[in-house]
């Protein structure tokens, strides 16, 4: 994809200290986009931003918890202060909380909703307000999951939040299209990230065996899909979800989930 497609653009990418968010931020920066890279950890954000700068990208680190609505609004202001505009927002920050449905606690669910739903909703709102004020359109991208389409044991709460983001994208078509703002979702399948490897060190081999393409995804696979939605080439694409899962959701086998703590008795 030619750098010209992203010339003179500025973006926020949340949850971008590592993994998918980092690779989306990195690829956008290499295409010429000025990036405000968010993570809840300033250390991770700084390290990631420095790596992108070392490759020639323009990137500033910004730490905040996206579950804090006022902090999210301030982040949008910081992006505009740094770059003079905001054209792209990737609502990537999210949590995965595994747990047996019978044992799930209000605290577990509330934290998921705070980050995955409230964080994405109010970041999109703040970004869309800025884009409307600028009058030049924009791109908003939510990060869903294949679990928003197919059931995975122990992920009832997480799956619910991801399915909700896809409905939010569809609904916002009505309100954002008049301002030239598109809103879409990418739904990754099994992807090698630090978070997934922390859950299960054998993640790549286990999920690769049950994925039709014979391998899991890597962050670059997801970033490739994201960059299409975020580019001018997708000006007529809005309210859509692209599943990037190597065909897993068409057959949906589930590997052992022994790493999840089981209820006693």
N, C-alpha and C positions, 0 to 999 in steps of 0.2 A: 504494500500500500504506500503510495507516494507521500513523502513528507508534506508536500503542498496541500494535501487534504486537511492537515492540522495546523497550517500556518497561522501564527498569531492567536492561538487559543490558550486558555488557562483552565485548569482543572483542580478539583478536590478529589482525592481518592482516600477513603477511610479504611482503617484496619489494614494498612499497607506496610507495616513494619517487616512482614515476612509473607511468604506464600503467594496466593493468587493476587491479593491486593498489591503487593510489591511488584509483581511482574506486570500487572496492568499499568501501574504508575511508571515503571521503567520503560515499557514499550511506548507509552504515550510521550514520555520525555524524549526518547530517541527519535520520535517523529516530530519533535519541535514544540510540544506542549509544555507550558510552564506549570509545574505541579506543586500544590500544597499537599504534602504527604502526612496523613494523620495516623497515629496509633495511640492507644491508651498509655503506652510506655514511651516517654520522651527519649530514653536511651535507644529503643528499637527504631523510633522514627528518625533520630539523628543519624544512626548507623546506616539505615536504608537510604536516606537522602544523600548522605555523603557518597555512597556507592554510585548512585545515579549521577551525581555531579562529576564523579571521577570518570564517567563514560561520556561526559560532555553535555548532560542534561541540565535544565534549570529546575531546581527542586528545593523547597523549603520544608523543614520539619515542623509539625504542629501536634502537640499532645493534648488530647481531651477524651473523656468518656462520652461517646455519642448518645448514651442514655440520658445525658444532661442536656435538656433542650436549650437552655440559655447558652451553654458552652458551644453547642452546635451553631447557634445563630452568630455567636462571636467568631467562630471559625470561618463562616462565609464572609463576614466583614474583614477578617484578616486576609483572606484570599484576594478580595477586591483591593484592599490597601496595598498588598504586595505586587499585584499584577495589573491592577486597573480594571479588571473585568472577571467574570466567571462564565465560562461557556459549557463546561462539562462537569458533571458530578457523578461519581461512582460510589454508591452506598454499599460498600463491601463489608464493613465491620459487622461481625456477628459471632455468636457463641454457639457451640454444640454442647448440650447437656444430656448425656445418656442417662437413662433411668427406667426402671420397671414402672409401668403405669400405676400399679397398686401402691407403690412406695413413693411416688412423685410428691414433692412438697410444694406448698405455695411459694416458698422462697425460690425454689428452682425455676418455677414457671415465670414468676415475676421478673427474675433477672433476664431470662430469655426474651420476654416481651419488651423489656426496657431497651435492650441493645438491638435485637433483631427487628422489632417492629417500630417502637417509638423512635429509636435512633434514626432509622431509615425514613420514616414518615416525616419527621420534622426537619431532617436535613434536606429532603426533597422539597419541602415547603419553603424553607429559607432560600435554597438555591433557585427555585422557580420564581420567587418574588424578585430576586436580583435579576434573573434573566428577563422577566417581564419588564422591569424598569429599564434595562439596557435596550430592549426593543429589537434585538438581533437574533432571537431564538436561542436554542440550547439543546443539550443532551443530558438526560438523567438515566442512569442505569442502576437497577437493583440486582443484587446477587441472590438468586433463589438456590434451589438444589433439586437434584433428581428425587430426593425424598419428599418433595412437594407434589410428586406425581405417583410414586410407588411406595408402598409400606415397607418400613424397616423396623424390626422389633427394637424396643427401648428408645425410639426417637419420636414418640408421640408429640411432645411439646415442640421440638425443633421442626418437625415436618409441618406442623400447623402454622408456625410462623413463616415458613418458606412459601407455602401455598398462599398465605395471605398477601405476601409481597407481589405475587403474580396477579392477584385480583386487584391490588392497589394500582399496578401498572395499567391494567385494562381500564380501570375506572378513571384514572387521571387523563386518559386520552381526551375525554370530553372537555375537561377544564384547561388543559395545557396546550392543545393543538392550536387554538386561535392565536397563541403567542409564538408559534413556531418552535415549540419545545416538544421533543419526542421523549417517550418514556418506555423503556423496555427492560427485559430480564434475561440474564444468562443463568441457566440451571446446570451447574457442574455435576457430573457423576463422580465416581471414585477418582480422587486426585491426590497425588503425592505432595503433601504439605507437612511442615513441621508438626502441626496440630494433629494430623491423622497418624503420623508416625509415632507421636507421643502416646496416642491411644493404643496403637498396635504396631510394634516394630516390624512385623511381617506383612504390613498393610499392602505393599506393592505386589508381592508375590501372590497373596491370597486373593485380592480383588482382580489381579490380572488374569488369573485362571478362569474366572467366571465372566469376563468381559468378552463379547463377541470379537472385538478387534485383536484380542490377545494381549492387551496391555492396559494399564490404567492411564489416566490423563496426567499431564504435568501442567504446572501453572501457565506455561507458554501456550498450551492448547486452549485454555480458557481465555487468556489475554487476546488471542487471535479473534475469537468470537466477539469479545467485548469491543475491540477496536473497530470492527465493522459497524456495530450499533452506534458507536460514538462518532463516526466519521460522517462527512457530508454525503457520502455514498448511500447512507441509510435514511436520507431525508424523508422518504415516503414509507418508512417502516416504524410503526409505533403501536404500543399495546401488545407486543409480542414476547414470547419466551422461546429461547433457543436452548435445547437440551444438548449438552456436550458430555456424552457418557459412553462413547464407543459402542452404542447399541444395547447397553445393559438394560435399559428400561423396557425394551421390547420382549425380554425373556425373564428378567428380574430374579435370578437365583440369589440367595443370600448365603454368605459364608458363615463360619462359626463366629459368634460374638462373645466368646468366652472371657474377653477382657472386661466386659461390663460386669459390675458388681451385682450379684443376684440377691434377691431378698432372702432372708433367713427363714427356714421353716416352710 
